[in-house]
Amino acid sequence: MSSPFPHLLEEFVVVNAPMDRVERVMTEQALMERWMSPAVQFTPLDGWRFDTGAPWRLRLTGVGPLLEAGYVVAERRPGLVLWAFDGFWEGFDAWHWLPWQGRADQTLIQNRVEYRLKVPGLDLIWPLTIAPLMQLDAKAQMQRLKDVCERG
């Protein structure tokens, strides 16, 4: 069965930090702002919350309101924040973290974004322009996330 979302971006990183530390880094504002991509403005619309239904707005910096989307927390539990989004693109952005190989002092973090573009013509230029930049930015973001988890 094929996915209704033709685009996929997925990154993994193993950090030398326990689950509770990663949980804080993934949700506390001061820590999250240290690893989040500078290529996006990710703004809470009703306070810095991660409960199901919490609304957020994402805007790609430098391109104005054309490339923005509404995000909502679709599911939240320890080790998971699942966002649903709709705007210039629609889909899901899942952040998972779980103990790595049964070790309490290491955590595997996965970010998986499945999406479909909704702006006419964007599918034509996306693979050669924005998609490769997103991949590079995602790798850099995961390295920053690792650094914040491990070094505080």
Residue, then its C-alpha position, 0 to 999 in steps of 0.5 A: m500500500s502506498s503512502p498518500f504522502p509522496h515526500l519523505l524526510e527521515e533522520f536518526v541520531v543516537v545520543n549519550a543521554p537518558m530518555d528523561r534528558v531527551e524528553r526535556v530537550m525535545t519540549e522545554q522552550a530554552l533547550m528546544e530553541r537551541w537545536m531548532s533549525p534557524a531556517v524555520q520560524f516555529t511559533p506556538l499560537d497558544g503558549w509553549r505546549f505539547d498537549t494534543g491539539a496545541p496549535w503552532r505555526l511554521r514559516l520558512t524564513g526568507v520566503g515570507p508567508l507563501l511557505e507557511a503551515g499550521y501545525v497541531v500536536a496530533e499525538r503526545r506521549p513519553g517518547l513521541v511528539l506527532w505533529a499534523f500540518d497543513g498549509f503550503w504542504e500537508g502531512f505529519d512530522a513525528w519525533h520519536w525517542l527510545p532507549w538505544q539497545g536497552r541502555a538507559d544512558q543512550t537514546l535513539i532519536q528519529n525524525r520522520v516527515e511525510y508530506r505532500l506539497k499543495v502550492p501549484g508548481l512547487d513539485l516541479i522545483w522542490p526536488l532540485t532546490i528546497a528538498p536538498l537544502m531541507q536534507l542538509d538542514a535536517k542533518a545539521q539540526m540533528q547534530r545540534l540536537k545531539d549536542v544539546c542532549e549530551r552537553g546541556 
